[in-house]
Amino acid sequence: MDNLKIALVQADLIWEDKSANLEMMDSFLSYVQPNQDLIVLPETFSTGFAMKNVAHHAEYMDGPTVKWMKSKAAMLNAVITGSVMIQENGLYYNRMLWVEPDGGLSHYDKRHLFRLAYEQNYFSSGQSTKVVTLKGWKIRLNVCYDLRFPVWCRINNSDYDVLLFTANWPETRIHHWSALLKARAIENLSYVVGCNRIGLDGTGKNHTGDSEVVAPNGLSIAHGNKEEILYATLSHSDLQSTRNRFQFYKDADTFNLGK
């Protein structure tokens, strides 16, 4: 299994302006270093976390943002992921899309809807986990608030190597974000990747970014708190070394996650 090169786009999203956000992301992606395997964008990167107008902003799976992601993945020869407001069968989802260079498309619907912002009043909750594979790495997809739920995130029978989060996590609770990213890495002996937005949103909430990549030993290998692209290389040998040295998983409880 080869090492995995990741780029995290920590951007100041433009509230409820899809075309402006896609144009901004075009600019960011034009500066991404070559030969990246995975490019991670923030939660609801094309609109901001603007739930009250979800019926207006949500698109179908053949909509403009999905088409844009497919075009960029092919152009950069890298997987692109981030969450988008999606309409399907009369329901709305905060959907994390996983778009491959050859046009392959997988998705994960956010399970835990953020109650403090009444997200559950606008979106439907996802009902299943999603693990994707890239260069032999097993990557578990999650969105923002999912980070607070260790049972949902818990590794089970080594089903993933990387726990990946796309987020709109505000400054007021950013110390929770940083602590929980590290906790999830330590307890699951996995890499944890968190890509957050930065700047003020349309409700006046500020975001400091603090996107981070945490190694399986709980140490940060990439972190930023300005508008930028962060880079990290995930080492397969370091992952295996940590898991071989600290075989805590042998004492873990087995479980079946209910719906």
C-alpha atoms as a printed R data frame, in Angstrom:
    type eleno elety resid chain resno       x      y       z
1   ATOM     1    CA   MET     A     1   0.000  0.000   0.000
2   ATOM     2    CA   ASP     A     2   1.529  3.330  -1.085
3   ATOM     3    CA   ASN     A     3   1.603  6.519   0.936
4   ATOM     4    CA   LEU     A     4  -1.370  8.833   0.411
5   ATOM     5    CA   LYS     A     5  -0.969 12.510  -0.515
6   ATOM     6    CA   ILE     A     6  -3.795 14.774   0.645
7   ATOM     7    CA   ALA     A     7  -4.611 18.458   0.056
8   ATOM     8    CA   LEU     A     8  -7.166 20.253   2.265
9   ATOM     9    CA   VAL     A     9  -8.756 23.445   0.911
10  ATOM    10    CA   GLN     A    10  -9.483 25.748   3.859
11  ATOM    11    CA   ALA     A    11 -11.624 28.450   2.249
12  ATOM    12    CA   ASP     A    12 -13.775 31.426   3.258
13  ATOM    13    CA   LEU     A    13 -17.063 30.325   1.690
14  ATOM    14    CA   ILE     A    14 -19.403 32.856   0.086
15  ATOM    15    CA   TRP     A    15 -22.875 32.655   1.594
16  ATOM    16    CA   GLU     A    16 -25.552 31.261  -0.748
17  ATOM    17    CA   ASP     A    17 -23.617 31.991  -3.937
18  ATOM    18    CA   LYS     A    18 -22.936 28.749  -5.756
19  ATOM    19    CA   SER     A    19 -21.340 30.230  -8.851
20  ATOM    20    CA   ALA     A    20 -19.011 32.438  -6.799
21  ATOM    21    CA   ASN     A    21 -17.945 29.509  -4.615
22  ATOM    22    CA   LEU     A    22 -17.224 27.275  -7.583
23  ATOM    23    CA   GLU     A    23 -15.234 30.079  -9.188
24  ATOM    24    CA   MET     A    24 -13.269 30.509  -5.950
25  ATOM    25    CA   MET     A    25 -12.633 26.765  -5.758
26  ATOM    26    CA   ASP     A    26 -11.446 26.861  -9.375
27  ATOM    27    CA   SER     A    27  -8.825 29.365  -8.256
28  ATOM    28    CA   PHE     A    28  -7.765 27.280  -5.248
29  ATOM    29    CA   LEU     A    29  -7.489 24.098  -7.278
30  ATOM    30    CA   SER     A    30  -5.336 25.829  -9.885
31  ATOM    31    CA   TYR     A    31  -2.672 26.141  -7.167
32  ATOM    32    CA   VAL     A    32  -2.862 22.581  -5.802
33  ATOM    33    CA   GLN     A    33   0.511 20.897  -5.923
34  ATOM    34    CA   PRO     A    34   0.726 18.180  -8.587
35  ATOM    35    CA   ASN     A    35   0.312 14.462  -7.917
36  ATOM    36    CA   GLN     A    36  -2.119 14.739  -5.035
37  ATOM    37    CA   ASP     A    37  -4.243 11.643  -4.450
38  ATOM    38    CA   LEU     A    38  -7.105 13.304  -2.579
39  ATOM    39    CA   ILE     A    39  -8.410 16.877  -2.408
40  ATOM    40    CA   VAL     A    40 -10.787 17.668   0.466
41  ATOM    41    CA   LEU     A    41 -13.230 20.611   0.392
42  ATOM    42    CA   PRO     A    42 -15.292 21.944   3.337
43  ATOM    43    CA   GLU     A    43 -18.847 20.963   4.214
44  ATOM    44    CA   THR     A    44 -21.482 22.525   1.892
45  ATOM    45    CA   PHE     A    45 -18.612 24.175   0.029
46  ATOM    46    CA   SER     A    46 -20.757 25.501  -2.831
47  ATOM    47    CA   THR     A    47 -23.341 27.328  -0.667
48  ATOM    48    CA   GLY     A    48 -22.175 27.644   2.893
49  ATOM    49    CA   PHE     A    49 -24.207 26.049   5.696
50  ATOM    50    CA   ALA     A    50 -27.341 27.903   4.540
51  ATOM    51    CA   MET     A    51 -30.034 25.403   5.468
52  ATOM    52    CA   LYS     A    52 -33.053 27.695   5.519
53  ATOM    53    CA   ASN     A    53 -32.960 27.933   1.734
54  ATOM    54    CA   VAL     A    54 -32.138 24.294   1.106
55  ATOM    55    CA   ALA     A    55 -35.057 23.874  -1.324
56  ATOM    56    CA   HIS     A    56 -33.529 26.586  -3.493
57  ATOM    57    CA   HIS     A    57 -29.887 25.495  -3.235
58  ATOM    58    CA   ALA     A    58 -30.169 21.703  -3.282
59  ATOM    59    CA   GLU     A    59 -29.428 19.999  -6.573
60  ATOM    60    CA   TYR     A    60 -29.819 16.528  -8.015
61  ATOM    61    CA   MET     A    61 -26.947 14.126  -8.500
62  ATOM    62    CA   ASP     A    62 -26.542 15.347 -12.074
63  ATOM    63    CA   GLY     A    63 -26.501 18.999 -10.999
64  ATOM    64    CA   PRO     A    64 -23.863 21.675 -11.626
65  ATOM    65    CA   THR     A    65 -21.754 21.095  -8.504
66  ATOM    66    CA   VAL     A    66 -21.534 17.357  -9.107
67  ATOM    67    CA   LYS     A    67 -20.582 17.991 -12.741
68  ATOM    68    CA   TRP     A    68 -17.971 20.513 -11.618
69  ATOM    69    CA   MET     A    69 -16.466 17.987  -9.170
70  ATOM    70    CA   LYS     A    70 -16.270 15.347 -11.903
71  ATOM    71    CA   SER     A    71 -14.564 17.779 -14.253
72  ATOM    72    CA   LYS     A    72 -11.994 18.843 -11.646
73  ATOM    73    CA   ALA     A    73 -11.272 15.286 -10.519
74  ATOM    74    CA   ALA     A    74 -10.554 14.287 -14.117
75  ATOM    75    CA   MET     A    75  -8.462 17.403 -14.771
76  ATOM    76    CA   LEU     A    76  -6.327 16.981 -11.654
77  ATOM    77    CA   ASN     A    77  -6.282 13.173 -11.734
78  ATOM    78    CA   ALA     A    78  -7.240 13.147  -8.065
79  ATOM    79    CA   VAL     A    79 -10.245 12.213  -5.987
80  ATOM    80    CA   ILE     A    80 -12.237 15.265  -4.850
81  ATOM    81    CA   THR     A    81 -14.535 15.131  -1.834
82  ATOM    82    CA   GLY     A    82 -16.724 17.582   0.086
83  ATOM    83    CA   SER     A    83 -20.384 17.885   1.026
84  ATOM    84    CA   VAL     A    84 -23.192 19.336  -1.096
85  ATOM    85    CA   MET     A    85 -26.915 19.920  -0.561
86  ATOM    86    CA   ILE     A    86 -28.625 17.175  -2.551
87  ATOM    87    CA   GLN     A    87 -32.285 16.494  -3.317
88  ATOM    88    CA   GLU     A    88 -33.361 12.896  -3.854
89  ATOM    89    CA   ASN     A    89 -36.803 11.282  -3.829
90  ATOM    90    CA   GLY     A    90 -38.357 14.393  -2.329
91  ATOM    91    CA   LEU     A    91 -35.877 14.558   0.562
92  ATOM    92    CA   TYR     A    92 -32.820 16.717   1.193
93  ATOM    93    CA   TYR     A    93 -29.427 15.440   2.316
94  ATOM    94    CA   ASN     A    94 -26.161 16.973   3.446
95  ATOM    95    CA   ARG     A    95 -24.262 14.595   1.193
96  ATOM    96    CA   MET     A    96 -20.525 14.019   1.152
97  ATOM    97    CA   LEU     A    97 -19.531 13.192  -2.413
98  ATOM    98    CA   TRP     A    98 -16.506 11.101  -3.324
99  ATOM    99    CA   VAL     A    99 -15.657 11.799  -6.964
100 ATOM   100    CA   GLU     A   100 -12.953  9.808  -8.732
101 ATOM   101    CA   PRO     A   101 -10.917 10.907 -11.784
102 ATOM   102    CA   ASP     A   102 -12.610  8.307 -13.991
103 ATOM   103    CA   GLY     A   103 -16.051  9.658 -13.070
104 ATOM   104    CA   GLY     A   104 -16.781  7.106 -10.359
105 ATOM   105    CA   LEU     A   105 -19.065  8.548  -7.693
106 ATOM   106    CA   SER     A   106 -19.800  7.396  -4.144
107 ATOM   107    CA   HIS     A   107 -21.496  9.254  -1.324
108 ATOM   108    CA   TYR     A   108 -22.226  9.397   2.385
109 ATOM   109    CA   ASP     A   109 -25.262 11.171   3.847
110 ATOM   110    CA   LYS     A   110 -24.579 12.997   7.109
111 ATOM   111    CA   ARG     A   111 -25.909 10.878   9.947
112 ATOM   112    CA   HIS     A   112 -25.900 13.344  12.840
113 ATOM   113    CA   LEU     A   113 -27.763 16.547  11.998
114 ATOM   114    CA   PHE     A   114 -26.668 19.567  14.017
115 ATOM   115    CA   ARG     A   115 -29.436 20.208  16.504
116 ATOM   116    CA   LEU     A   116 -28.169 23.590  17.702
117 ATOM   117    CA   ALA     A   117 -28.764 24.959  14.191
118 ATOM   118    CA   TYR     A   118 -31.974 22.930  13.644
119 ATOM   119    CA   GLU     A   119 -30.369 21.028  10.791
120 ATOM   120    CA   GLN     A   120 -32.769 18.146  11.426
121 ATOM   121    CA   ASN     A   121 -35.646 20.414  10.352
122 ATOM   122    CA   TYR     A   122 -34.228 20.734   6.852
123 ATOM   123    CA   PHE     A   123 -32.269 17.573   6.044
124 ATOM   124    CA   SER     A   124 -32.905 13.849   6.345
125 ATOM   125    CA   SER     A   125 -30.408 11.781   8.292
126 ATOM   126    CA   GLY     A   126 -28.195  9.219   6.603
127 ATOM   127    CA   GLN     A   127 -28.699  5.641   7.724
128 ATOM   128    CA   SER     A   128 -25.419  3.907   6.954
129 ATOM   129    CA   THR     A   129 -21.655  4.304   7.169
130 ATOM   130    CA   LYS     A   130 -19.507  4.565   4.060
131 ATOM   131    CA   VAL     A   131 -15.963  3.305   3.522
132 ATOM   132    CA   VAL     A   132 -14.228  4.021   0.209
133 ATOM   133    CA   THR     A   133 -10.862  2.795  -1.034
134 ATOM   134    CA   LEU     A   134  -8.016  4.810  -2.548
135 ATOM   135    CA   LYS     A   135  -4.592  3.324  -3.363
136 ATOM   136    CA   GLY     A   136  -5.345  0.489  -0.951
137 ATOM   137    CA   TRP     A   137  -6.318  2.856   1.896
138 ATOM   138    CA   LYS     A   138  -9.740  2.323   3.458
139 ATOM   139    CA   ILE     A   139 -11.275  5.737   4.163
140 ATOM   140    CA   ARG     A   140 -14.395  6.285   6.285
141 ATOM   141    CA   LEU     A   141 -16.475  9.328   5.265
142 ATOM   142    CA   ASN     A   142 -18.069 11.659   7.855
143 ATOM   143    CA   VAL     A   143 -19.511 15.157   8.020
144 ATOM   144    CA   CYS     A   144 -18.822 17.703  10.784
145 ATOM   145    CA   TYR     A   145 -21.146 16.911  13.757
146 ATOM   146    CA   ASP     A   146 -20.480 13.173  13.300
147 ATOM   147    CA   LEU     A   147 -17.150 13.867  15.014
148 ATOM   148    CA   ARG     A   148 -18.902 14.139  18.391
149 ATOM   149    CA   PHE     A   149 -20.179 10.554  18.296
150 ATOM   150    CA   PRO     A   150 -17.443  8.022  19.115
151 ATOM   151    CA   VAL     A   151 -19.692  4.975  18.725
152 ATOM   152    CA   TRP     A   152 -20.602  6.018  15.172
153 ATOM   153    CA   CYS     A   153 -16.935  6.691  14.393
154 ATOM   154    CA   ARG     A   154 -15.569  3.611  16.153
155 ATOM   155    CA   ILE     A   155 -13.399  1.322  14.083
156 ATOM   156    CA   ASN     A   156 -14.821 -2.206  13.888
157 ATOM   157    CA   ASN     A   157 -12.680 -5.130  12.710
158 ATOM   158    CA   SER     A   158 -10.120 -2.766  11.091
159 ATOM   159    CA   ASP     A   159 -12.729 -1.523   8.620
160 ATOM   160    CA   TYR     A   160 -10.831  1.713   7.888
161 ATOM   161    CA   ASP     A   161  -7.394  3.346   7.970
162 ATOM   162    CA   VAL     A   162  -8.461  6.998   7.713
163 ATOM   163    CA   LEU     A   163 -11.379  8.781   9.371
164 ATOM   164    CA   LEU     A   164 -12.250 11.768   7.159
165 ATOM   165    CA   PHE     A   165 -14.364 14.795   8.138
166 ATOM   166    CA   THR     A   166 -15.568 17.744   6.077
167 ATOM   167    CA   ALA     A   167 -16.890 20.556   8.257
168 ATOM   168    CA   ASN     A   168 -18.318 23.993   9.019
169 ATOM   169    CA   TRP     A   169 -17.180 24.038  12.670
170 ATOM   170    CA   PRO     A   170 -17.438 27.497  14.323
171 ATOM   171    CA   GLU     A   171 -14.828 29.336  16.345
172 ATOM   172    CA   THR     A   172 -16.927 29.210  19.538
173 ATOM   173    CA   ARG     A   173 -16.353 25.467  19.873
174 ATOM   174    CA   ILE     A   174 -13.107 25.051  17.951
175 ATOM   175    CA   HIS     A   175 -11.323 23.644  21.010
176 ATOM   176    CA   HIS     A   176 -13.836 20.780  20.903
177 ATOM   177    CA   TRP     A   177 -12.987 20.178  17.239
178 ATOM   178    CA   SER     A   178  -9.251 19.981  17.914
179 ATOM   179    CA   ALA     A   179  -9.636 17.726  20.951
180 ATOM   180    CA   LEU     A   180 -12.086 15.366  19.262
181 ATOM   181    CA   LEU     A   181  -9.985 14.957  16.116
182 ATOM   182    CA   LYS     A   182  -7.095 13.775  18.264
183 ATOM   183    CA   ALA     A   183  -9.313 11.581  20.421
184 ATOM   184    CA   ARG     A   184 -10.760  9.801  17.384
185 ATOM   185    CA   ALA     A   185  -7.229  9.130  16.080
186 ATOM   186    CA   ILE     A   186  -5.956  7.773  19.395
187 ATOM   187    CA   GLU     A   187  -8.919  5.537  20.189
188 ATOM   188    CA   ASN     A   188  -9.129  4.081  16.670
189 ATOM   189    CA   LEU     A   189  -5.395  3.880  15.856
190 ATOM   190    CA   SER     A   190  -6.120  5.577  12.543
191 ATOM   191    CA   TYR     A   191  -5.284  8.748  10.701
192 ATOM   192    CA   VAL     A   192  -7.926 11.451  11.152
193 ATOM   193    CA   VAL     A   193  -8.368 14.214   8.577
194 ATOM   194    CA   GLY     A   194 -10.573 17.240   9.267
195 ATOM   195    CA   CYS     A   195 -11.171 19.956   6.652
196 ATOM   196    CA   ASN     A   196 -12.979 23.018   8.010
197 ATOM   197    CA   ARG     A   197 -14.021 26.331   6.482
198 ATOM   198    CA   ILE     A   198 -12.742 29.722   7.632
199 ATOM   199    CA   GLY     A   199 -14.322 33.196   7.910
200 ATOM   200    CA   LEU     A   200 -17.738 34.651   8.755
201 ATOM   201    CA   ASP     A   201 -20.857 32.914   7.505
202 ATOM   202    CA   GLY     A   202 -24.216 34.481   6.686
203 ATOM   203    CA   THR     A   203 -25.460 34.098  10.261
204 ATOM   204    CA   GLY     A   204 -22.512 35.997  11.719
205 ATOM   205    CA   LYS     A   205 -20.682 32.916  13.033
206 ATOM   206    CA   ASN     A   206 -16.923 33.020  12.623
207 ATOM   207    CA   HIS     A   207 -14.790 30.058  11.653
208 ATOM   208    CA   THR     A   208 -11.063 29.846  12.335
209 ATOM   209    CA   GLY     A   209 -10.444 26.833  10.152
210 ATOM   210    CA   ASP     A   210  -8.011 24.799  12.234
211 ATOM   211    CA   SER     A   211  -8.163 22.060   9.630
212 ATOM   212    CA   GLU     A   212  -5.895 19.281  10.785
213 ATOM   213    CA   VAL     A   213  -4.401 15.912   9.944
214 ATOM   214    CA   VAL     A   214  -3.712 13.722  12.978
215 ATOM   215    CA   ALA     A   215  -1.519 10.629  12.958
216 ATOM   216    CA   PRO     A   216  -2.607  7.357  14.629
217 ATOM   217    CA   ASN     A   217  -0.473  8.246  17.672
218 ATOM   218    CA   GLY     A   218  -2.530 11.420  18.196
219 ATOM   219    CA   LEU     A   219   0.129 13.863  17.002
220 ATOM   220    CA   SER     A   220  -0.730 16.567  14.474
221 ATOM   221    CA   ILE     A   221   1.125 16.392  11.148
222 ATOM   222    CA   ALA     A   222  -0.648 19.329   9.454
223 ATOM   223    CA   HIS     A   223  -2.629 22.263  10.823
224 ATOM   224    CA   GLY     A   224  -3.674 25.712   9.633
225 ATOM   225    CA   ASN     A   225  -5.790 28.694  10.649
226 ATOM   226    CA   LYS     A   226  -5.760 30.917   7.585
227 ATOM   227    CA   GLU     A   227  -7.230 30.712   4.105
228 ATOM   228    CA   GLU     A   228  -4.896 28.212   2.464
229 ATOM   229    CA   ILE     A   229  -4.284 24.750   1.070
230 ATOM   230    CA   LEU     A   230  -2.858 22.321   3.628
231 ATOM   231    CA   TYR     A   231  -0.858 19.280   2.606
232 ATOM   232    CA   ALA     A   232  -0.121 15.997   4.325
233 ATOM   233    CA   THR     A   233   1.308 12.635   3.348
234 ATOM   234    CA   LEU     A   234  -0.141  9.646   5.163
235 ATOM   235    CA   SER     A   235   2.461  6.950   5.750
236 ATOM   236    CA   HIS     A   236   1.376  3.339   5.481
237 ATOM   237    CA   SER     A   237   4.487  2.149   7.328
238 ATOM   238    CA   ASP     A   238   3.789  4.554  10.225
239 ATOM   239    CA   LEU     A   239   0.180  3.358  10.390
240 ATOM   240    CA   GLN     A   240   1.212 -0.289  10.528
241 ATOM   241    CA   SER     A   241   4.022  0.392  12.997
242 ATOM   242    CA   THR     A   242   1.633  2.154  15.394
243 ATOM   243    CA   ARG     A   243  -0.969 -0.590  15.119
244 ATOM   244    CA   ASN     A   244   1.637 -3.309  15.640
245 ATOM   245    CA   ARG     A   245   3.137 -1.583  18.662
246 ATOM   246    CA   PHE     A   246  -0.127 -0.629  20.351
247 ATOM   247    CA   GLN     A   247  -2.478 -3.555  19.767
248 ATOM   248    CA   PHE     A   248  -5.322 -2.058  21.780
249 ATOM   249    CA   TYR     A   249  -7.802 -3.236  19.141
250 ATOM   250    CA   LYS     A   250  -7.391 -6.792  20.455
251 ATOM   251    CA   ASP     A   251  -9.200 -5.718  23.629
252 ATOM   252    CA   ALA     A   252 -11.889 -3.659  21.892
253 ATOM   253    CA   ASP     A   253 -15.558 -4.525  22.257
254 ATOM   254    CA   THR     A   254 -17.292 -5.956  19.212
255 ATOM   255    CA   PHE     A   255 -20.630 -4.446  18.323
256 ATOM   256    CA   ASN     A   256 -23.257 -4.030  15.654
257 ATOM   257    CA   LEU     A   257 -24.262 -0.435  14.981
258 ATOM   258    CA   GLY     A   258 -28.032 -0.016  14.995
259 ATOM   259    CA   LYS     A   259 -29.886  2.101  12.473
